[in-house]
Amino acid sequence: MKKTLFALAAVATLGSAQAQDAGQINIICSVQAEWCNLIQTVYARTTGVKVNMSLKGSGEALAQLIAEKANPKTDIWFGGTGDPHLQAAEQDLTLEYKSPSLPQLHAWAQQQAAQSKYKTVGIYSGPLGFGYNTELLAKKKLKAPQTWNDLLNPAFKGEIQVANPASSGTAYTMVATLVQLMGEDKAFDYMKKLHANISQYTRSGTGPIKAAARGETTISISFVHDGPGEKLQGFPIETITPSDGTGAEIGSMSLIKGARNLEAAKKFYEWALTGPAQEIGAAAKQFQLPSNKTAKVDPNVPDFKKIKFINYDYAKYGASAERRRLIAKWEKEVNSLPR
């Protein structure tokens, strides 16, 4: 870990500053804790900036920014699914900023920025799929799910976890993906049937795959890039993307309107868009696809060329009204049902 820290610090694009002159920055971080902590350590050591970091899922982060609108306590929001970032942009919670680094990013990251009128930017992408505990499947003599419909197998009753879309961007991505894949009526009929097999709707999007890795549930609906890190820790977890099609998140980053440390936030923003900074994800065993085209792609990152993606409409499903409508419908028609 120390070797990784020093290597990353050495290639960071920002020059070191004297700690007493560097100031501070307040960040909401919506990626996994290991990644947040490594970013905090590397950036603070490299620049001398005091990094105050709060870890929150993207749904919770958006709720906090709405609550703080009159008196923001956050300077920058790093990571988490892009839909809540687009909603924050729509609600005028975030600041327009057109980074000079945009040409260095993949087209999907630049599109995220353009759709938000440059109030957010894509920093990574990752596909939605299933995680499964290989030992539990073998013990129960069950086959790993290959399609969305496979999750409806009665043998999986009480064996599946997914997050709650009201608090988790991962789960909202699932709802929006199913609506686009099947059509809204069929998607909600599907989720009602799936509800019978769900043991728990977790608050966090990463909770289900951690539970599957540890044998607390057999299957998770998760972003599949969260699987390799669990496997590297020795857990019997594998991942798969549904062969009938899936969506992907565009993890994003936004400057907060009214930030108290705006100049420091902009410097962090520019640093976070560089290739070396984005490689910190893999160093923290987080395997999303980086948005900077020069960043080295770890072999554990899912191969996007082998995945069947839907044509996910980020603008439509990133709109506040559509998110509220779909979540309210899910609460009324799905979450209220007995299991």
VEXBA-82941 format. One record per residue: residue in one letter; z, x, y of N, C-alpha, C in turn. Coordinates in steps of 0.1 Angstrom, whole numbers, padded with zeros to 4 digits, always signed. Atoms other than C-alpha are relative to their C-alpha. Last residue first. Layout:
<nodes>
AZXYZXYZXY;...
</nodes>
This chain:
<nodes>
R+0006-0009+0010+0007-0431-0116+0007-0001-0013;P-0009-0005+0010+0012-0459-0091-0007+0010-0009;L+0001+0005+0013-0013-0462-0062+0011+0006-0009;S-0010+0011+0001-0003-0455-0026+0000-0006-0015;N-0013-0005+0001-0020-0421-0026+0011-0011-0003;V-0002-0009+0011-0054-0436-0034+0015+0004-0002;E+0007+0004+0012-0064-0466-0013+0003+0009-0013;K-0001+0015+0003-0040-0465+0016-0006-0003-0013;E-0014+0004+0001-0034-0427+0019+0001-0015-0005;W-0005-0006+0012-0071-0419+0011+0015-0004-0002;K+0006+0007+0011-0083-0444+0037+0006+0005-0013;A-0006+0013+0000-0060-0429+0063-0004-0008-0012;I-0014-0002+0004-0072-0394+0054+0007-0013-0001;L+0001-0003+0015-0109-0405+0056+0015+0002-0005;R+0004+0012+0008-0104-0422+0090+0001+0002-0015;R-0011+0010+0000-0083-0394+0105-0004-0012-0009;R-0011-0005+0008-0109-0368+0094+0011-0010-0001;E+0004+0001+0014-0138-0389+0107+0011+0005-0009;A+0000+0014+0004-0121-0394+0141-0003-0002-0015;S-0014+0006+0001-0112-0358+0145+0000-0014-0006;A-0004+0008-0012-0147-0344+0138+0013-0007-0003;G-0010-0008-0008-0149-0316+0112+0004-0008+0012;Y-0013+0001+0007-0165-0340+0087+0010+0009+0007;K-0005+0014+0002-0195-0346+0110+0014-0001-0006;A-0001+0007-0013-0200-0311+0123+0006-0014-0002;Y-0012-0004-0007-0193-0294+0090+0002-0007+0013;D+0002+0003-0014-0220-0314+0071+0013+0004+0008;Y-0012+0005-0007-0218-0297+0037-0002-0002+0015;N+0004-0003-0014-0253-0293+0021+0012-0006+0009;I+0006+0011-0007-0238-0293-0014-0003+0005+0014;F-0007+0006-0012-0233-0260-0031-0007-0012+0005;K+0008+0011-0006-0243-0250-0066+0008-0006+0011;I-0007+0013-0002-0227-0216-0072-0009-0011+0005;K-0001+0006+0013-0244-0185-0087+0007-0014+0001;K+0014+0003+0005-0257-0171-0054+0001-0008-0013;F+0005+0012-0006-0222-0174-0039-0014-0004-0005;D+0014-0002-0003-0208-0148-0062-0007-0013+0005;P+0010+0008+0007-0171-0153-0059-0014+0003+0004;V+0004+0011-0008-0152-0123-0043-0010-0008-0008;N-0007+0012+0004-0137-0102-0071-0003-0012+0009;P+0006+0007+0011-0163-0075-0066+0007-0012-0005;D-0007-0004+0012-0150-0068-0031-0006-0007-0012;V-0004+0012+0008-0175-0073-0003+0006+0005-0014;K+0003-0002+0015-0176-0044+0021+0005-0012-0007;A-0012-0001+0008-0177-0057+0057-0004+0002-0015;T-0002-0014+0004-0210-0049+0075+0013+0002-0008;K+0010-0005+0009-0222-0085+0076+0002+0014-0005;N+0007-0011-0006-0190-0097+0093-0009+0006-0011;S+0011+0005-0008-0181-0132+0079-0008+0012+0006;P-0001-0003-0014-0161-0119+0050-0012-0005+0008;L+0011-0008-0004-0164-0137+0016+0001+0002+0015;Q+0010+0008-0007-0130-0148+0005-0011+0009+0003;F+0014-0003+0003-0111-0127-0020-0010-0010+0005;Q+0006+0012-0004-0075-0123-0011-0015+0001+0001;K+0004+0007+0012-0058-0094-0029-0004-0015+0003;A-0012+0009+0003-0041-0081+0003-0003-0009-0012;A-0012-0009+0001-0066-0052+0004+0012-0008-0003;A+0000-0005+0014-0093-0079-0002+0011+0010-0003;G-0001+0011+0010-0083-0096+0030+0001+0004-0014;I-0014+0001+0003-0079-0063+0049+0003-0012-0010;E-0003-0006+0013-0116-0059+0046+0015+0000-0004;Q+0003+0011+0010-0120-0083+0075+0002+0005-0014;A-0011+0010+0000-0103-0057+0098-0002-0011-0010;P-0012-0006+0006-0128-0030+0086+0012-0010+0001;G+0000-0002+0015-0158-0052+0092+0013+0005-0005;T+0006-0012+0004-0148-0063+0128+0000+0001-0016;L+0014+0002+0003-0142-0099+0137-0007+0013-0005;A+0001+0008+0012-0104-0095+0136-0014-0003-0005;W-0003-0009+0011-0106-0067+0162-0001-0008-0013;E+0011-0009+0002-0124-0090+0186+0002+0009-0012;Y+0012+0008+0004-0099-0118+0182-0011+0010-0003;F-0002+0002+0014-0070-0093+0185-0012-0007-0006;K+0001-0013+0007-0083-0081+0218+0002-0001-0015;K+0015-0003+0000-0089-0117+0230-0002+0014-0008;A+0006+0008+0010-0053-0125+0221-0014+0003-0002;A-0004-0006+0013-0039-0096+0241-0007-0008-0011;E+0007-0013+0001-0059-0108+0271+0003+0006-0013;L+0014+0002+0002-0046-0144+0266-0008+0013-0002;N+0004-0014+0002-0009-0137+0262-0015+0001-0003;R-0008-0008-0010+0005-0170+0275-0004+0015+0000;A-0007-0011+0006-0023-0190+0258+0007+0009+0010;G-0013-0001-0006-0032-0221+0279+0009+0011-0007;K+0001+0003-0015-0061-0230+0256+0014+0000+0006;I-0007+0012-0005-0055-0214+0222-0001-0001+0015;L-0009-0003-0011-0080-0189+0209+0006-0013+0006;S+0001+0006-0013-0095-0199+0176+0010+0006+0010;M-0010-0006-0009-0102-0184+0142-0003-0005+0014;S+0003-0002-0014-0120-0199+0112+0011+0006+0008;G-0013-0003-0007-0122-0202+0075-0003+0005+0014;I+0003-0011-0009-0155-0218+0066+0013+0003+0007;E-0007-0001-0013-0146-0238+0036-0007+0011+0008;A-0007-0013-0003-0170-0245+0008+0007-0001+0013;G+0000-0004-0014-0183-0276-0009+0007+0013+0002;T-0013-0002-0007-0192-0283-0045-0002+0003+0014;G+0001-0003-0014-0220-0293-0069+0014+0000+0007;D+0008+0011-0007-0226-0308-0103+0001+0001+0015;S+0014-0002+0001-0217-0275-0120-0008-0011+0007;P+0007+0011+0007-0182-0276-0107-0015+0001+0000;T+0005+0010-0010-0169-0242-0096-0008-0010-0008;I+0014+0005+0002-0148-0223-0121-0003-0009+0011;T+0005+0009-0010-0115-0203-0120-0015-0004-0004;E+0015-0001-0002-0094-0185-0145-0004-0011+0009;I+0007+0010-0008-0056-0180-0147-0015+0004+0001;P+0012+0004+0008-0034-0163-0173-0008-0011+0007;F-0001+0014+0004-0011-0145-0148-0013-0005-0007;G-0003+0001+0015-0010-0107-0148+0001-0015-0004;Q-0015-0001+0002-0007-0101-0110+0004-0002-0015;L-0004-0014-0002-0044-0094-0109+0015+0002-0002;K+0004-0007+0013-0050-0129-0123+0004+0014+0001;E-0010+0004+0010-0031-0144-0093-0003+0007-0013;G-0012-0006-0004-0053-0124-0069+0011-0003-0009;P-0001-0014+0004-0084-0134-0088+0013+0007+0004;G-0003-0003+0014-0076-0172-0084+0001+0015-0004;D-0014-0003+0002-0074-0177-0047+0004+0003-0014;H-0003-0014-0004-0111-0172-0042+0015+0003-0001;V-0001-0009+0011-0115-0204-0062+0002+0015+0003;F+0010-0009-0003-0105-0227-0034+0001+0011-0011;S-0003-0010-0010-0084-0252-0052-0012+0007+0005;I+0012+0001-0008-0082-0282-0075+0002+0009+0012;S-0001+0002-0014-0056-0271-0100-0014-0002+0006;I+0013-0001-0008-0054-0274-0138+0004-0002+0015;T+0011-0005+0008-0026-0269-0164-0012+0003+0009;T+0010+0010+0002+0005-0273-0143-0012+0007-0007;E-0007+0012-0005+0037-0253-0140-0009-0012+0000;G-0002+0009+0011+0022-0225-0162+0008-0013+0004;R-0013-0002+0005+0026-0198-0135+0004-0010-0011;A-0001-0014+0005-0011-0195-0128+0013+0002-0007;A+0008-0002+0012-0014-0233-0126+0002+0014-0006;A-0007+0007+0011+0015-0235-0101-0008+0001-0013;K-0011-0008+0004-0001-0208-0080+0008-0006-0011;I+0004-0011+0008-0033-0227-0081+0011+0010-0004;P+0004+0004+0014-0016-0259-0070-0005+0012-0008;G-0010+0003+0010+0003-0243-0041-0005-0004-0014;T-0001-0011+0010-0026-0227-0023+0010-0003-0011;G+0012-0001+0008-0036-0259-0005+0001+0011-0010;S+0009-0012-0003-0001-0264+0008-0011+0000-0010;R+0002-0001-0015+0019-0297+0009-0011+0010+0003;T-0009-0010-0007+0015-0304-0028-0003+0000+0015;Y+0008-0004-0012+0001-0336-0043+0009+0009+0008;Q-0006-0003-0013+0018-0337-0077-0011+0003+0010;S-0015-0001+0002+0012-0347-0114+0007+0001+0014;I-0007-0009-0009-0024-0359-0108+0015-0001-0002;N-0002-0013+0006-0041-0375-0138+0007+0010+0008;A-0008+0002+0012-0038-0411-0127+0003+0013-0007;H-0014+0001-0004-0050-0401-0092+0009-0001-0012;L-0006-0013+0001-0083-0390-0107+0015+0000+0003;K-0001-0004+0014-0092-0426-0113+0007+0013-0002;K-0009+0009+0006-0085-0435-0077+0003+0003-0014;M-0013-0005-0003-0103-0404-0066+0011-0009-0004;Y-0003-0011+0007-0134-0415-0084+0014+0005+0002;D-0002+0005+0013-0134-0449-0069+0004+0011-0009;F-0013+0006+0001-0130-0432-0036+0003-0007-0013;A-0010-0011-0001-0160-0410-0042+0014-0005+0000;K-0002-0006+0013-0181-0439-0055+0011+0011+0001;D-0006+0010+0009-0175-0458-0023+0002+0006-0013;E-0014+0003-0003-0181-0428+0000+0006-0010-0010;G+0001+0012-0009-0213-0414-0015+0015-0005+0001;M+0001+0013+0007-0211-0391-0045-0004-0012+0008;L+0006-0002+0013-0216-0355-0032-0003-0014-0007;Q+0014-0004-0002-0209-0362+0005-0008+0001-0013;V+0007+0010-0007-0178-0382-0002-0015+0003+0002;L+0003+0011+0010-0167-0358-0029-0008-0011+0007;T+0010-0005+0010-0170-0328-0005-0004-0012-0009;A+0013+0000-0007-0152-0346+0023-0011+0004-0009;V+0003+0013-0003-0122-0354+0000-0014-0001+0006;M+0004+0007+0012-0122-0319-0014-0004-0014+0003;T+0014-0005+0004-0124-0303+0020-0004-0007-0013;Y+0009+0008-0008-0094-0325+0030-0014+0004-0003;A+0002+0013+0006-0076-0310+0000-0009-0009+0008;T+0007-0002+0014-0082-0274+0011-0003-0014-0005;G+0015-0001-0003-0074-0283+0048-0007+0001-0013;S+0008-0011+0006-0039-0293+0036-0015-0001+0003;S-0006-0012-0004-0013-0315+0054-0008+0012-0004;A-0007+0001-0013-0029-0349+0054+0006+0013+0005;P+0010-0003-0011-0053-0339+0026+0006-0002+0014;N+0001+0012-0007-0023-0336+0001-0009+0002+0012;A-0008+0002-0012-0028-0307-0022-0002-0014+0006;V+0008-0002-0012-0041-0308-0057+0009-0003+0012;Q-0006+0000-0013-0023-0306-0091-0011+0002+0010;I+0008-0005-0012-0036-0316-0125+0008+0000+0013;E+0003-0014+0002-0019-0320-0159-0007+0007+0012;G-0012-0008-0004-0002-0353-0155-0002+0015-0001;K-0010+0008-0008-0030-0370-0174+0013+0008+0002;F-0006-0008-0011-0054-0343-0185+0010-0008+0009;A-0008-0011+0006-0060-0358-0220+0006+0009+0012;P-0014+0005+0002-0073-0389-0202+0010+0010-0005;N-0003+0001+0014-0104-0369-0191+0015-0004-0002;L-0005+0013+0004-0109-0377-0155+0003-0002-0014;L-0014+0001-0004-0111-0340-0145+0006-0014-0004;D-0009-0005+0011-0143-0338-0166+0014-0001+0004;N-0003+0011+0009-0161-0360-0140+0010+0005-0011;W-0010+0008-0006-0158-0332-0114+0004-0011-0010;T+0005+0009-0010-0177-0309-0137+0012-0008+0006;Q+0013-0006-0005-0170-0279-0160-0005-0008+0012;P+0010+0009-0007-0134-0287-0169-0012+0008+0006;A+0000-0001-0015-0118-0262-0193-0010-0009+0006;K+0010-0008-0005-0116-0274-0229+0001+0000+0016;L+0009+0007-0009-0084-0287-0244-0010+0010+0006;K+0013+0001+0006-0065-0276-0275-0010-0008+0009;K+0002+0014+0000-0031-0282-0258-0014-0003-0007;K-0012+0006+0007-0020-0246-0266-0003-0015-0002;A+0001-0003+0015-0055-0233-0257+0011-0007-0008;L+0012+0007+0005-0055-0252-0223-0001+0003-0015;L-0003+0014+0001-0019-0240-0216-0012-0008-0006;E-0010+0001+0011-0028-0203-0223+0004-0015-0003;T+0007-0002+0013-0060-0204-0202+0010-0002-0012;N-0009-0010+0007-0042-0218-0171-0006+0000-0014;Y-0006+0006+0012-0069-0235-0150+0007+0011-0008;G-0007-0011+0007-0082-0231-0115+0006-0006-0012;F-0011+0003+0008-0109-0256-0103+0006+0014-0005;G+0002+0002+0014-0134-0255-0075+0013-0003-0007;L-0010+0008+0007-0139-0252-0038-0004-0001-0014;P+0004+0013+0007-0160-0223-0025+0012-0007-0006;G-0004+0001+0014-0148-0197+0001-0003-0013-0006;S+0004+0012+0007-0160-0185+0035+0005+0001-0015;Y+0002-0002+0014-0146-0160+0060-0005-0013-0006;I-0004-0013+0004-0142-0154+0097-0001+0003-0015;G-0002-0002+0014-0161-0183+0112+0004+0014-0003;V+0010-0009+0007-0157-0188+0149+0004+0001-0014;T-0005-0006+0012-0139-0213+0172-0011+0009-0006;K-0014+0001+0000-0142-0227+0207+0007+0005-0013;Y-0006-0014-0001-0178-0214+0210+0015-0001+0002;K+0003-0004-0014-0193-0249+0217+0009+0013+0003;S-0013+0002-0008-0176-0259+0184-0002+0003+0015;Q-0003+0014+0002-0210-0263+0166+0013-0004+0008;A+0009+0008-0008-0221-0229+0180+0004-0015+0000;A-0003-0002-0015-0191-0211+0167-0008-0009+0008;Q-0014+0006-0003-0194-0226+0132+0003+0001+0015;Q+0002+0014-0001-0231-0218+0133+0013-0007+0003;Q+0005+0002-0013-0223-0181+0140-0002-0015+0002;A-0011-0003-0009-0201-0180+0109-0004-0003+0015;W-0009+0011+0001-0228-0197+0088+0012+0002+0009;A+0005+0012-0007-0254-0172+0101+0010-0012-0001;H+0009+0008+0007-0234-0142+0090-0003-0013+0007;L-0005+0010+0010-0217-0122+0117-0011-0007-0008;Q-0003-0008+0012-0228-0090+0136+0005-0009-0012;P+0012-0004+0007-0247-0111+0162+0003+0008-0013;L+0006+0011+0008-0213-0128+0171-0013+0005-0008;S+0002-0004+0014-0196-0095+0181-0008-0011-0008;P+0012-0009+0001-0201-0101+0219-0003+0004-0015;S-0002-0014+0003-0177-0130+0214-0013+0008+0000;K+0012-0004+0007-0184-0163+0232+0001+0015-0003;Y+0001-0015-0001-0151-0177+0241-0011+0004-0009;E+0013-0005+0002-0143-0214+0248-0001+0015+0002;L+0007-0005-0011-0106-0220+0245-0014+0005-0003;T+0004-0014+0001-0088-0242+0221-0009+0004+0011;L-0012-0008+0002-0068-0274+0224-0003+0015+0000;D-0002-0009-0011-0096-0294+0239+0013+0008-0001;Q-0011+0006-0008-0094-0322+0214+0004+0009+0011;E+0004+0014-0006-0129-0314+0201+0011-0005+0008;A+0009-0002-0011-0119-0277+0197-0004-0013+0007;A-0007-0006-0011-0088-0286+0177-0009+0002+0012;Q-0008+0011-0006-0109-0308+0155+0008+0005+0012;L+0009+0008-0008-0133-0280+0149+0006-0011+0007;H+0004-0007-0012-0104-0258+0140-0010-0007+0008;P-0010+0001-0011-0091-0285+0117-0003+0008+0012;D+0000+0013-0006-0125-0285+0099+0011-0002+0010;G+0006+0002-0013-0127-0248+0096+0001-0013+0006;T+0013+0007+0000-0102-0243+0068-0006-0003+0014;G-0001+0014+0003-0074-0219+0075-0014-0006+0000;G+0002+0005+0014-0076-0186+0093+0003-0015-0002;F+0008-0008+0009-0061-0172+0125-0001-0006-0014;W-0001+0006+0014-0049-0193+0153-0009+0007-0009;I+0012+0000+0008-0044-0175+0186+0004-0005-0014;D+0011-0006-0007-0020-0175+0216-0013-0001-0008;T+0008-0007+0009+0007-0200+0204-0012+0006+0008;K-0008-0012+0004+0036-0213+0224-0008+0009-0009;P+0003-0007+0012+0014-0239+0242+0009+0013-0002;N-0007-0012-0002+0032-0261+0268-0002+0009-0012;A-0005-0001-0014+0014-0294+0273+0006+0014+0004;K+0011-0001-0009-0005-0290+0240+0004+0002+0015;E-0003-0010-0011+0025-0281+0220-0010+0000+0011;A-0014+0002-0006+0025-0312+0198+0003+0009+0011;I+0000+0013-0007-0013-0310+0193+0014-0002+0006;L+0007-0002-0012-0010-0273+0184-0001-0013+0009;Q-0008-0008-0009+0017-0280+0159-0007+0002+0013;A-0011+0009-0005-0003-0308+0142+0009+0007+0010;L+0006+0009-0010-0033-0284+0140+0011-0009+0006;A+0003-0007-0012-0011-0258+0123-0006-0009+0011;E-0013-0001-0008+0003-0283+0099-0002+0008+0013;G-0004+0013-0005-0032-0292+0087+0013+0000+0009;S+0008+0004-0012-0042-0256+0086+0003-0014+0005;G+0013+0005+0005-0013-0245+0064-0008-0006+0012;K+0001+0015+0001+0014-0226+0084-0014-0003-0006;L+0009+0004+0011+0026-0190+0086+0000-0015-0002;S-0005+0012+0007+0040-0180+0120-0010-0004-0010;M+0009+0008+0009+0034-0145+0133+0007-0011-0007;N-0009+0011+0004+0049-0127+0163-0009-0009-0008;V+0007+0011+0006+0029-0094+0166+0010-0010-0005;K-0009+0007+0008+0043-0068+0190-0006-0013-0005;V-0003+0013-0005+0014-0047+0201+0010-0007-0009;G-0013+0000-0007+0016-0010+0194+0004-0014+0005;T+0001+0003-0014-0021-0010+0186+0013+0001+0008;T+0012-0006-0007-0026+0005+0152+0000-0001+0015;R+0000-0015+0001+0009-0001+0138-0012+0007+0008;A-0012-0005-0008+0011-0037+0151+0000+0015+0000;Y+0003+0002-0014-0024-0045+0138+0011+0006+0009;V+0011-0009-0004-0018-0030+0104-0002-0001+0015;T-0004-0014+0001+0016-0047+0099-0011+0010+0005;Q-0011-0003-0009+0006-0081+0111+0004+0014+0001;I+0006+0000-0013-0027-0081+0092+0011+0004+0011;L+0007-0012-0001-0008-0071+0061-0007+0001+0013;N-0009-0011-0001+0017-0099+0065-0007+0014+0002;C-0007+0001-0013-0009-0125+0071+0009+0012+0002;W+0011-0004-0009-0029-0113+0040+0006-0001+0014;E+0002-0014+0002+0002-0115+0017-0010+0006+0011;A-0010-0008-0007+0012-0148+0032-0002+0015-0001;Q-0012-0002+0008-0020-0166+0023+0009+0011+0006;V+0005-0005+0013-0043-0177+0051+0013+0003-0008;S+0002+0010+0010-0032-0200+0079-0007+0005-0013;C+0008-0005+0011-0017-0176+0104-0001-0010-0011;I-0001+0008+0012-0004-0189+0137-0010+0005-0010;I+0011+0004+0009-0003-0160+0160+0005-0010-0010;N-0005+0010+0008+0018-0151+0191-0011-0006-0009;I+0010+0011+0003+0008-0118+0207+0007-0010-0010;Q-0003+0008+0012+0029-0091+0224-0011-0011-0002;G-0003+0014-0001+0027-0064+0251+0002-0006-0014;A+0010+0008+0008+0009-0031+0246+0003-0015+0000;D+0010+0006-0009+0025-0011+0274-0008-0010-0007;Q-0006+0007-0011+0058-0002+0256-0010-0007+0010;A-0007+0012+0004+0040+0004+0224+0006-0007+0012;Q-0014-0002+0000+0016+0029+0239+0008-0013-0002;A-0006+0001-0013-0019+0019+0229+0015+0004-0001;S-0015+0002-0001-0039+0029+0199+0004+0000+0014;G-0008-0012-0002-0076+0025+0202+0014-0003+0001;L-0008+0000-0012-0092-0007+0189+0008+0013+0001;T+0008-0003-0011-0119-0003+0163+0007+0001+0013;A+0000+0011-0009-0097+0001+0133-0007+0003+0013;V+0013+0005-0003-0109+0028+0110+0000-0011+0010;A+0008-0011-0004-0077+0049+0109-0014-0005+0005;A-0003-0004-0014-0055+0019+0108-0010+0010+0005;L+0005+0011-0009-0073+0006+0077+0003+0004+0015;A+0014+0000+0001-0068+0040+0059-0006-0011+0010;F+0005-0011-0008-0032+0042+0070-0015+0001+0001;L-0003+0002-0014-0024+0008+0057-0005+0011+0009;T+0008+0011-0005-0042+0012+0024+0002-0002+0015;K+0013-0006-0001-0024+0045+0017-0010-0010+0006;K-0001-0009-0011+0009+0028+0024-0014+0007+0003;M+0000+0008-0012+0000+0000+0000+0000+0009+0012;
</nodes>
